[in-house]
């Protein structure tokens, strides 16, 4: 007997067509991926994290000056300064917390449309907490001078996708980590930057910092202007830490030297004063005649002066 179709059956979404043929390599890879995930979950349940040990590892790691410098970034945007933690900071937290899986996948690349569809994810295998985001990355780069330009080189496309994926991955890792764990790490890394490298006196580290930036074409005056006009002799460990973060941001290409250290501006008063100093005084050409009844001539007209009448 045939029964009339129900409303749900009439408007049901058809199932996505499955591939007619699955190769042996694809089948093996699918089985391996499933087995790997199952094994990771089982191991995470059998060997749960030790939070006290995770905190100890985190404190030891961020007490190192090299890691503390790479933990923060900053760059100017729209008249303000954007700062935060780097992807290296997030990965180190995930390593210390243990039982965290994360990654970035390129789901689809459309060279004709000039974009890539990507996914960033992080998964706490022990608590089964997972965070993921899917986003579109245009194959273009924007600059203040030239605007948006299309990327054609495959290497440029790869680096552009990696930079955009790293920012999303950082947020996904932070989503599955406890906030207090992250805040403790920020405090320890900041304190490490403020204390600096203890094997050198402060004056020596200031001199090394100035020499490093002079190698990049940045003058002492530009450094002092960046430090709110404070002379280099009054810099603190915090100033050196901030300059170290700026140096790392320049090295990673997040900010340019011109954006962070603009050329010093010359005021109108300084231009006027420089013009007045460079202009020689005009000699006086008019000679006044002697006053009536005095019989006195200017020194240039005195007898024996060589002046002609």
DAZI-V935532 format. One record per backbone hydrogen bond with DSSP energy under -1.0 kcal/mol. NH is the residue of the N-H (numbers start at 0). CO is the residue of the C=O. E is the energy in kcal/mol with one decimal. If there is no record, write none. Layout:
# DAZI-V935532
NH_CO_E ; NH_CO_E
This chain:
# DAZI-V935532
9_5_-1.9 ; 10_6_-1.8 ; 26_22_-2.2 ; 27_23_-2.4 ; 28_24_-2.2 ; 29_25_-2.4 ; 30_26_-2.2 ; 31_27_-2.5 ; 32_28_-2.4 ; 33_29_-2.1 ; 34_30_-2.4 ; 35_31_-2.3 ; 36_32_-2.0 ; 37_33_-2.3 ; 38_34_-2.4 ; 39_35_-2.2 ; 40_36_-2.2 ; 41_37_-2.2 ; 42_38_-2.6 ; 43_39_-2.2 ; 44_40_-1.9 ; 45_41_-2.1 ; 46_42_-2.3 ; 53_49_-2.5 ; 54_50_-2.5 ; 55_51_-2.0 ; 56_52_-2.3 ; 57_53_-2.2 ; 58_54_-2.6 ; 59_55_-2.1 ; 60_56_-2.4 ; 61_57_-2.4 ; 63_60_-1.4 ; 67_63_-2.1 ; 68_64_-2.2 ; 69_65_-1.1 ; 72_83_-2.0 ; 74_81_-2.1 ; 76_79_-3.4 ; 79_76_-1.9 ; 81_74_-3.2 ; 83_72_-1.6 ; 85_70_-1.8 ; 89_85_-1.5 ; 90_86_-2.5 ; 91_87_-2.0 ; 92_88_-1.8 ; 93_89_-2.2 ; 94_90_-2.2 ; 95_91_-2.2 ; 96_92_-2.5 ; 97_93_-1.6 ; 100_122_-2.9 ; 102_120_-2.1 ; 104_118_-3.1 ; 106_116_-1.7 ; 107_116_-1.8 ; 109_114_-2.9 ; 113_109_-1.3 ; 114_109_-2.0 ; 115_136_-1.9 ; 116_107_-3.2 ; 117_134_-3.0 ; 118_104_-2.7 ; 119_132_-2.3 ; 120_102_-2.3 ; 121_130_-2.6 ; 122_100_-3.6 ; 123_128_-3.2 ; 124_98_-1.8 ; 127_123_-1.7 ; 130_121_-2.7 ; 132_119_-2.3 ; 134_117_-2.5 ; 136_115_-3.0 ; 138_113_-3.0 ; 139_137_-2.0 ; 140_148_-2.4 ; 142_146_-2.0 ; 146_142_-2.0 ; 148_140_-2.4 ; 150_138_-2.6 ; 156_152_-2.1 ; 157_153_-2.3 ; 158_154_-2.5 ; 159_155_-2.3 ; 160_156_-2.4 ; 161_157_-2.5 ; 162_158_-2.3 ; 163_159_-2.0 ; 164_160_-2.6 ; 165_161_-2.3 ; 166_162_-1.4 ; 167_163_-1.5 ; 168_164_-2.7 ; 169_165_-2.1 ; 170_166_-1.4 ; 171_167_-2.0 ; 172_168_-2.4 ; 173_169_-2.1 ; 174_170_-1.4 ; 181_177_-1.6 ; 182_178_-2.6 ; 183_179_-2.2 ; 184_180_-1.7 ; 185_181_-2.1 ; 186_182_-2.2 ; 187_183_-2.3 ; 188_184_-2.6 ; 189_185_-2.4 ; 190_186_-2.3 ; 191_187_-2.1 ; 192_188_-1.9 ; 193_189_-2.2 ; 194_190_-2.3 ; 195_191_-1.9 ; 199_196_-1.5 ; 204_200_-1.9 ; 205_201_-2.2 ; 206_202_-2.1 ; 207_203_-2.3 ; 208_204_-2.1 ; 209_205_-2.4 ; 210_206_-2.3 ; 211_207_-2.2 ; 212_208_-2.1 ; 213_209_-2.2 ; 214_210_-1.5 ; 216_213_-1.2 ; 217_212_-2.6 ; 222_218_-1.8 ; 223_219_-2.6 ; 224_220_-2.2 ; 225_221_-2.0 ; 226_222_-1.4 ; 227_224_-1.0 ; 228_223_-2.0 ; 229_226_-1.6 ; 233_230_-1.8 ; 234_231_-1.4 ; 239_235_-1.9 ; 240_236_-2.2 ; 241_237_-2.4 ; 242_238_-2.2 ; 243_239_-1.9 ; 244_240_-1.9 ; 245_241_-2.1 ; 246_242_-2.3 ; 247_243_-2.1 ; 248_244_-2.2 ; 249_245_-2.2 ; 250_246_-2.1 ; 251_247_-2.2 ; 253_248_-2.1 ; 259_255_-1.9 ; 260_256_-3.0 ; 270_266_-1.8 ; 271_267_-2.3 ; 272_268_-2.4 ; 273_269_-2.6 ; 274_270_-2.3 ; 275_271_-2.2 ; 276_272_-2.2 ; 277_273_-1.8 ; 278_274_-1.3 ; 293_290_-1.8 ; 300_297_-1.7 ; 304_301_-2.0
